[in-house]
C-alpha cells in the first residue's frame, strides 16, 4: 500500500500529454470519464498562480458498486480520481488513491479483496500507460 494511501509515479511526458494519455487509456478500457478538472485554470481565473494541476474523475458501476454495497460511505471516495501535476522542479507526476487504502479507510477487509485487487491492477496499468514511453 502506498504511503498515506497515495500512489505517485513520474511521467516521461508533460502535464497536458500525460493527462491526454490518461484520458485516452481510461476510455479505451471502457470506463466513463465524469470530469476533467483543470485546477490551474481555476486558479488563473481568480488571479492566483498554480503549476499545472489537473484531475480526471472516472470509473464504472461494475467496479465501484460492490465496494459501496459493502460500505456506502466509500461513495465519498468514488468515482476514482487521478491527479496530474507538475512539481517545483518541473517534473510531471501522476497521483491516485490506493484502492486498498480507500477500503481500509471505510473499515473493509478481506470481503472486498478481489474487487480492490482488480481496481489496483487497473489503476496501475492506467498510470503506466499514461506515464511511460
C-alpha positions in Angstrom: 0.0 0.0 0.0 1.2 3.5 -0.8 2.3 5.9 1.9 -0.8 7.6 3.3 -2.7 5.9 0.6 -1.3 8.0 -2.2 0.5 6.4 -5.2 2.6 8.7 -7.3 4.5 7.9 -10.5 6.7 10.2 -12.5 5.7 10.8 -16.2 8.0 10.8 -19.2 5.6 13.4 -20.7 4.5 16.9 -19.9 1.3 17.6 -17.9 -1.1 18.0 -20.8 0.3 15.0 -22.7 0.1 12.9 -19.6 -3.5 13.8 -18.9 -4.4 13.3 -22.6 -2.8 9.9 -22.5 -4.6 9.0 -19.2 -8.0 10.1 -20.5 -7.5 8.1 -23.7 -6.5 5.0 -21.7 -9.5 5.3 -19.4 -11.8 5.5 -22.4 -10.1 2.6 -24.1 -10.7 0.5 -21.0 -14.4 1.2 -21.3 -14.5 3.4 -18.2 -16.6 6.5 -18.0 -14.9 9.9 -17.7 -17.1 12.0 -15.4 -15.0 15.1 -15.3 -11.6 16.6 -16.2 -10.9 19.5 -13.9 -8.0 21.9 -14.5 -7.2 23.4 -11.2 -4.5 25.7 -12.7 -7.2 27.3 -15.0 -9.4 27.9 -12.0 -6.6 29.5 -10.1 -5.7 31.7 -13.0 -9.3 32.9 -13.2 -9.0 34.3 -9.7 -5.6 35.8 -10.3 -3.6 33.1 -8.5 -0.6 31.2 -9.8 -0.6 27.4 -9.8 1.7 25.0 -11.6 -0.1 22.6 -14.0 -2.5 20.6 -11.8 -5.5 18.7 -13.3 -7.7 15.9 -12.1 -9.6 13.2 -14.0 -12.6 11.7 -12.4 -13.6 8.3 -13.8 -14.9 4.8 -13.2 -17.8 2.5 -13.7 -20.6 1.0 -11.7 -19.4 -2.6 -12.1 -16.1 -1.7 -10.3 -17.4 0.7 -7.6 -20.8 -0.7 -6.6 -19.5 -3.8 -4.9 -17.5 -1.5 -2.6 -20.4 0.7 -1.9 -22.6 -2.4 -1.2 -20.0 -3.3 1.5 -19.8 0.3 2.9 -21.9 3.0 1.4 -19.6 5.7 2.8 -17.0 4.6 0.3 -19.1 6.6 -2.2 -17.2 9.7 -0.9 -14.0 8.3 -2.5 -15.7 7.1 -5.7 -15.6 7.5 -8.6 -11.9 7.1 -8.9 -9.6 10.2 -9.4 -6.2 10.7 -10.8 -4.2 14.0 -10.4 -1.6 15.0 -13.0 0.6 17.7 -11.6 4.0 19.4 -12.1 6.3 19.9 -9.1 8.6 22.8 -8.4 11.5 21.1 -10.3 9.3 20.8 -13.4 8.7 17.0 -13.2 5.3 15.8 -14.2 3.7 13.4 -11.8 0.5 11.3 -11.7 -1.1 10.5 -8.3 -4.1 8.4 -7.3 -5.5 7.0 -4.1 -4.6 3.3 -3.5 -7.8 1.2 -3.6 -6.6 -0.8 -0.6 -6.2 2.4 1.4 -9.7 3.5 0.4 -11.2 0.2 1.5 -9.3 0.3 4.8 -10.4 3.9 5.4 -14.0 2.6 5.3 -13.4 -0.4 7.5 -13.5 -3.0 4.7 -11.4 -6.1 4.8 -11.0 -9.5 3.2 -14.5 -9.5 1.8 -13.5 -6.9 -0.9 -10.0 -8.2 -1.7 -10.9 -9.3 -5.2 -12.5 -6.0 -6.1 -9.7 -4.0 -4.5 -7.1 -6.1 -6.3 -8.9 -5.6 -9.6 -9.1 -1.8 -9.1 -5.4 -1.7 -8.1 -4.4 -3.5 -11.3 -6.5 -1.2 -13.5 -5.1 1.9 -11.8 -1.6 0.8 -12.0 -2.0 -0.1 -15.7 -3.6 3.2 -16.5 -0.8 5.1 -14.7 1.9 3.1 -16.5 0.3 3.6 -19.9 -0.1 7.4 -19.3 3.4 8.0 -18.0 5.7 5.5 -19.8 7.1 5.9 -23.3 
